[in-house]
Amino acid sequence: MLRCASLTKTYASGGRELTVLNDITFSVEPGGFAAIVGPSGSGKTTLLGLLAGLDRPTTGTVHLDGQELGALDEDARARLRGAKIGFVFQSFQLIPTLTARENVQVPLELRGENANGRATELLARVGLADRAHHYPAQLSGGEQQRVALARAFSTRPKVLFADEPTGNLDAATGAGIIDLMVELNRDLGTTLVLVTHDLDLAARARRTIRLADGRIAADSTA
């Protein structure tokens, strides 16, 4: 489902070249659950952006569901993200002027699909059927992240990318969010790629890829 080969990303910084990622190669099978871990500055978020087609590598390739992202222009990559990719962020990224249900409906409406029934179903799935008409400011952090999860899964993505999805939550709430992600990964067959610095959360994944200084330092399967 996801394959990257010899990925390198460099930036110009202070008159010199800064290498953020260096020769990254791995693949994730359909329906897999991989965690990318490592200390701050190890290149985790940069790697996630390359895998999702949000940025281009300096060298190397990324294939997502058989499509090489480097062969696509920005518009084509955006269409691919809309069709095949879901995102969950540390800061939730909900639209504050929309209710929980309306936030979940947005990706579906952009695709011209009937959104109301699917949004209601997913909010019930994440335990928020009775909070559908509440705005983000009226929800707790854990509830906002559950809305974000429902939104991410609304289009039945092939791959879900999650960047520190529990970073703004307490330990118990964060564990509940990971439980939901694991359940949705299992039941819907969505390939899940999680970036986290929390090793306890990473241990829930079936595959752990550890980055250090922009390289893969370890790659293990549970």
C-alpha positions in Angstrom: 0.0 0.0 0.0 2.9 2.3 0.8 6.5 2.1 -0.3 9.3 4.6 -0.2 12.8 4.0 -1.6 16.0 5.9 -0.9 14.2 9.0 0.4 16.4 11.9 1.1 15.3 15.4 2.1 17.7 18.3 2.3 17.2 22.1 3.0 19.5 25.1 2.6 20.2 26.5 6.0 22.7 29.2 6.9 24.6 28.8 3.7 25.0 25.1 4.1 22.9 22.0 3.2 21.0 20.4 6.1 20.0 16.7 5.6 16.8 16.0 7.5 16.2 12.5 6.0 18.9 10.2 4.5 18.2 7.1 2.4 14.9 6.0 4.0 13.5 2.8 2.5 10.6 0.7 3.8 7.1 -0.5 2.8 3.8 -1.0 4.6 1.3 -3.7 3.5 -2.4 -3.0 2.9 -4.2 -2.9 6.3 -0.9 -2.6 8.1 -0.3 -0.5 11.3 3.1 1.1 11.5 4.5 3.5 14.1 7.3 5.9 13.2 9.1 6.9 16.4 12.2 8.9 17.4 13.3 11.9 19.3 12.4 15.5 18.3 14.4 16.5 15.2 14.8 13.0 13.9 12.7 13.7 10.8 9.4 12.0 11.7 7.0 14.7 10.6 9.1 15.5 7.5 8.9 11.8 6.5 5.1 11.8 7.1 4.8 14.8 4.8 6.7 13.1 2.0 4.7 9.8 2.4 1.4 11.8 2.1 2.6 13.8 -0.9 2.5 17.1 1.0 6.1 17.7 0.1 8.6 16.3 -2.5 11.8 14.5 -1.6 15.1 15.8 -2.7 15.8 12.3 -4.1 14.0 9.0 -3.9 10.5 7.8 -4.6 7.2 7.3 -2.8 4.5 4.9 -4.1 1.0 5.0 -2.6 -1.4 2.3 -3.7 0.7 1.8 -6.8 0.9 5.5 -7.7 4.3 7.2 -7.7 3.7 10.6 -6.1 6.7 12.2 -7.7 5.1 11.6 -11.1 2.1 13.8 -10.1 1.8 17.6 -10.2 0.4 19.4 -7.1 -3.2 19.2 -8.3 -3.0 15.5 -9.0 -1.4 14.9 -5.6 -4.3 16.9 -4.0 -6.8 14.7 -5.8 -5.1 11.6 -4.6 -5.0 12.8 -1.0 -8.8 13.5 -1.3 -9.5 10.1 -2.7 -7.1 7.8 -0.7 -5.7 9.6 2.4 -7.0 10.6 5.8 -5.2 12.8 8.3 -5.3 13.2 12.1 -3.3 15.9 13.7 -2.1 16.7 17.2 -4.0 20.0 17.2 -7.3 18.4 15.9 -7.6 21.0 13.0 -11.4 21.2 13.3 -13.2 24.1 11.7 -14.4 26.2 14.7 -17.5 27.6 13.1 -18.9 24.1 12.2 -20.5 21.6 14.4 -19.1 18.1 15.0 -21.4 16.7 12.3 -20.6 19.5 9.9 -16.8 18.9 10.4 -17.2 15.3 9.5 -19.4 16.1 6.5 -16.8 18.5 4.9 -14.7 15.9 3.0 -17.7 14.0 1.8 -19.4 17.2 0.5 -16.2 18.2 -1.3 -16.5 14.9 -3.1 -20.2 15.5 -3.9 -21.4 12.6 -1.7 -24.5 12.4 0.5 -22.8 13.3 3.8 -25.4 13.3 6.5 -25.9 9.6 7.0 -22.2 8.8 6.9 -21.4 11.5 9.4 -24.1 10.4 11.8 -22.8 6.8 11.5 -19.2 7.7 12.2 -20.0 10.0 15.1 -21.9 7.2 16.7 -19.0 4.8 16.0 -16.6 7.1 18.0 -19.2 7.6 20.8 -20.3 11.1 20.0 -23.8 10.6 18.7 -25.2 12.9 21.3 -22.6 15.6 20.6 -23.2 16.0 16.9 -24.6 19.5 17.2 -21.8 20.9 19.4 -19.1 23.2 18.2 -15.4 22.4 18.8 -15.1 24.9 21.6 -17.9 23.0 23.4 -16.0 19.7 23.2 -13.2 18.4 25.3 -9.8 17.7 23.7 -10.6 14.0 23.6 -14.0 14.6 22.0 -12.4 16.9 19.4 -9.9 14.2 18.5 -12.7 11.7 18.1 -14.5 14.1 15.7 -11.2 14.4 13.8 -11.0 10.6 13.6 -14.5 10.4 12.3 -13.7 13.0 9.7 -10.5 11.2 8.7 -12.4 7.9 8.2 -15.4 9.5 6.5 -14.1 9.0 2.9 -13.0 5.4 3.6 -9.3 6.2 3.0 -6.8 3.6 1.9 -4.2 5.1 4.3 -4.6 7.2 7.5 -1.6 9.3 8.6 -1.7 10.4 12.2 0.9 13.0 13.5 1.2 12.8 17.3 -2.6 12.3 17.6 -2.4 12.0 21.4 0.1 14.8 22.0 -2.5 17.2 23.4 -4.3 14.6 25.5 -3.8 13.1 28.9 -2.6 9.5 29.1 -6.0 7.9 29.6 -7.8 9.9 26.9 -4.9 9.3 24.5 -5.1 5.6 25.1 -8.8 5.7 24.2 -8.0 7.5 21.0 -5.5 4.8 20.1 -8.0 2.1 20.9 -10.4 3.7 18.4 -7.7 3.9 15.7 -6.8 0.3 16.2 -10.5 -0.7 16.0 -11.1 1.3 12.8 -7.9 0.0 11.3 -9.0 -3.6 12.0 -12.7 -3.2 11.0 -12.3 -1.0 7.9 -8.9 -2.4 6.7 -7.4 1.1 6.5 -3.6 1.2 6.5 -2.4 3.2 9.5 0.8 5.1 9.8 1.3 6.8 13.2 4.0 9.3 14.1 4.7 9.5 17.9 7.3 10.0 20.5 5.3 7.9 23.0 6.8 4.4 23.0 3.8 3.0 24.9 1.5 4.1 22.1 3.9 2.9 19.5 3.9 -0.5 21.1 0.3 -0.9 19.9 1.4 -0.9 16.3 2.3 -4.1 14.5 5.5 -2.5 13.1 7.8 0.1 14.6 10.2 2.2 12.6 12.7 4.1 14.7 14.4 7.2 13.2 17.6 8.7 14.5 19.5 11.6 12.9 17.3 11.3 9.7 18.1 7.6 9.2 16.2 4.3 10.1 17.9 3.1 13.2 15.6 0.1 13.8 12.7 -1.6 12.1 10.9 -4.2 14.1 7.6 -6.2 13.8 5.5 -7.1 16.9 
